[in-house]
Amino acid sequence: MVKELMHDPIFLAAKSEPATKDDIETAKDLLDTLTAHKDGCVGMAANMIGVHKRIIVFDNEGTYMTMFNPEIIKKSGPYDTEEGCLSLLGGPRRCKRFRTIKVQWQNEDFSTRIRTFSGWTAQIIQHEIDHCDGILI
């Protein structure tokens, strides 16, 4: 179900709790909401729909991907960039990102996965994990 977007910076600045198998429906709602905003959004975290759980969804080179409890375990190639966010009012803001990241997460079956991402996809993932950590750009 498509959910309303959260814009409260105090809510968005709170750290998210670990996701469990009970949060599968939240992940589906998050994916539905991202799909509804696909013209102006490439990724979302659960707190953007009012749920403090470590769940992100994003465009992975044309296919949507869901991660439960994502953590960056390695990063390299720092650079400065600008990003916008559907949850934050105003234009793009400056931030620091890494060209390549190694991420550990759980899939929909809650099996642990590890994969290296680079470029645009890595930037999207970093933005959404920042949401989970209560970091606003």
C-alpha positions as CSV (number, residue, x, y, z in Angstrom):
1,M,0.0,0.0,0.0
2,V,1.3,3.5,-0.9
3,K,2.0,5.4,2.3
4,E,2.2,9.1,3.0
5,L,5.7,10.5,3.1
6,M,7.2,11.7,6.5
7,H,8.7,15.2,6.5
8,D,9.2,15.7,10.3
9,P,13.0,16.2,10.7
10,I,12.8,15.2,14.4
11,F,11.2,11.9,13.5
12,L,13.7,11.4,10.6
13,A,16.7,12.1,12.8
14,A,15.9,9.1,15.1
15,K,17.8,5.9,14.6
16,S,15.9,2.9,13.3
17,E,15.4,-0.4,15.1
18,P,16.5,-3.7,13.5
19,A,13.9,-5.2,11.2
20,T,12.5,-8.7,11.8
21,K,10.3,-11.1,9.8
22,D,7.3,-9.3,11.2
23,D,8.3,-6.2,9.1
24,I,7.8,-7.9,5.7
25,E,4.5,-5.9,5.2
26,T,6.4,-2.6,5.9
27,A,8.9,-3.6,3.2
28,K,6.1,-4.1,0.7
29,D,4.5,-0.8,1.6
30,L,7.9,0.9,1.2
31,L,8.3,-0.6,-2.3
32,D,4.8,0.4,-3.3
33,T,5.5,3.9,-2.1
34,L,8.9,4.1,-4.0
35,T,7.2,2.8,-7.1
36,A,4.5,5.5,-6.8
37,H,7.3,8.1,-6.7
38,K,9.6,6.6,-9.3
39,D,9.6,9.7,-11.4
40,G,11.5,11.7,-8.7
41,C,12.9,9.1,-6.3
42,V,15.4,6.2,-6.6
43,G,15.4,4.9,-3.1
44,M,13.6,5.0,0.2
45,A,14.1,4.0,3.9
46,A,11.2,2.9,6.1
47,N,11.4,6.0,8.3
48,M,10.3,8.0,5.2
49,I,6.9,6.3,5.6
50,G,6.8,6.7,9.3
51,V,8.3,3.4,10.4
52,H,11.6,3.3,12.5
53,K,12.9,0.0,11.1
54,R,16.2,-0.7,9.2
55,I,14.6,-1.4,5.8
56,I,15.6,0.2,2.5
57,V,14.4,-0.2,-1.1
58,F,16.2,1.2,-4.1
59,D,16.7,1.1,-7.9
60,N,19.5,-1.3,-8.5
61,E,20.3,-0.6,-12.2
62,G,16.7,-0.9,-13.3
63,T,15.5,-3.5,-10.8
64,Y,14.1,-2.7,-7.3
65,M,16.0,-4.3,-4.4
66,T,15.0,-4.6,-0.7
67,M,17.5,-4.8,2.1
68,F,16.7,-5.6,5.7
69,N,19.2,-4.4,8.3
70,P,21.8,-3.1,5.8
71,E,25.3,-2.2,7.2
72,I,28.2,-0.8,5.2
73,I,31.2,-3.0,6.2
74,K,33.8,-1.4,3.8
75,K,34.0,1.8,1.8
76,S,36.6,3.4,-0.5
77,G,36.9,6.3,-2.9
78,P,35.5,9.3,-1.0
79,Y,34.0,12.2,-2.9
80,D,31.8,15.2,-2.4
81,T,28.4,15.5,-4.1
82,E,24.9,17.0,-3.8
83,E,21.7,15.1,-3.1
84,G,18.1,15.8,-2.8
85,C,15.5,13.9,-0.7
86,L,11.7,13.6,-0.9
87,S,11.4,13.8,2.9
88,L,13.4,17.0,3.2
89,L,12.2,20.4,2.0
90,G,14.5,22.6,-0.1
91,G,17.0,21.8,-2.8
92,P,20.0,19.5,-3.0
93,R,22.5,19.5,-0.1
94,R,26.2,18.8,-0.1
95,C,27.4,15.4,1.4
96,K,30.3,13.0,1.3
97,R,29.9,9.6,-0.3
98,F,32.1,6.7,-1.3
99,R,32.5,5.3,-4.8
100,T,32.6,1.7,-3.7
101,I,30.9,0.1,-0.7
102,K,30.6,-3.4,0.6
103,V,27.2,-4.0,2.3
104,Q,25.9,-6.8,4.5
105,W,22.2,-7.2,4.8
106,Q,19.4,-9.7,5.0
107,N,17.1,-10.6,2.1
108,E,13.3,-11.2,2.3
109,D,14.0,-14.7,3.8
110,F,16.3,-13.1,6.3
111,S,19.4,-14.8,4.9
112,T,22.5,-12.7,5.3
113,R,24.0,-11.4,2.0
114,I,27.2,-9.5,1.3
115,R,27.9,-7.6,-1.9
116,T,30.0,-4.8,-3.3
117,F,28.2,-1.9,-5.0
118,S,29.8,1.0,-6.9
119,G,28.8,4.2,-8.6
120,W,25.3,5.5,-8.6
121,T,23.8,2.4,-6.9
122,A,26.4,2.8,-4.0
123,Q,25.4,6.4,-3.6
124,I,21.7,5.6,-3.3
125,I,22.4,2.8,-0.7
126,Q,24.6,5.2,1.4
127,H,21.8,7.8,1.3
128,E,19.2,5.3,2.5
129,I,21.4,3.8,5.2
130,D,22.0,7.3,6.5
131,H,18.2,7.5,6.9
132,C,18.3,4.3,9.0
133,D,21.0,5.9,11.1
134,G,19.0,9.1,11.6
135,I,21.5,11.1,9.5
136,L,19.9,13.9,7.4
137,I,21.8,15.3,4.4
